[in-house]
Amino acid sequence: MKGQCLCGAVRVDSPNAREIGACHCGYCRRWGGGGPMLAVHCGTGLRVEGEAQVGVYPSSDWAERAFCTRCGTHLYYKLLPTGEFFVPAGLFDTDDFEITQQIYVDRKPGFYALANQTPELTEAQVLAQFAPPGDGGAG
């Protein structure tokens, strides 16, 4: 799958993936302007072109978020322990996706709801699965 930022300075190439996870944590909602982050799990195989325009923000001890320094487009969320990338679905040139999971559902505000019926994980369940011991942040 291919995609790019709004201005085209950064391009990504990922193995095919069709499943979107919706994250309702406060970090993702703040990063995205209020709604959930709708991200495609791209594994470790993401290739990025235009790295001179990529800014990286270490949002926790175990994750970082990247953005285009020219146009501000969100590029990816990366889990540092595994090197896995989660890329906003809107970055890709396709819309052939399906929401298959929601996380941090106990942090979702009441002003929106997704109609999709999916497995849902709370903050505690997500942290138990992914966070290093002693790190309580969403990242």
Secondary structure as GFF3:
##gff-version 3
##sequence-region A 1 139
A	DSSP	beta_strand	2	4	.	.	.	ID=ss1
A	DSSP	beta_strand	11	13	.	.	.	ID=ss2
A	DSSP	beta_strand	19	23	.	.	.	ID=ss3
A	DSSP	alpha_helix	26	32	.	.	.	ID=ss4
A	DSSP	beta_strand	37	43	.	.	.	ID=ss5
A	DSSP	beta_strand	47	49	.	.	.	ID=ss6
A	DSSP	three_ten_helix	51	53	.	.	.	ID=ss7
A	DSSP	beta_strand	54	57	.	.	.	ID=ss8
A	DSSP	beta_strand	63	68	.	.	.	ID=ss9
A	DSSP	beta_strand	74	79	.	.	.	ID=ss10
A	DSSP	beta_strand	84	88	.	.	.	ID=ss11
A	DSSP	three_ten_helix	89	91	.	.	.	ID=ss12
A	DSSP	beta_strand	98	103	.	.	.	ID=ss13
A	DSSP	three_ten_helix	105	107	.	.	.	ID=ss14
A	DSSP	beta_strand	120	121	.	.	.	ID=ss15
A	DSSP	alpha_helix	123	130	.	.	.	ID=ss16
###
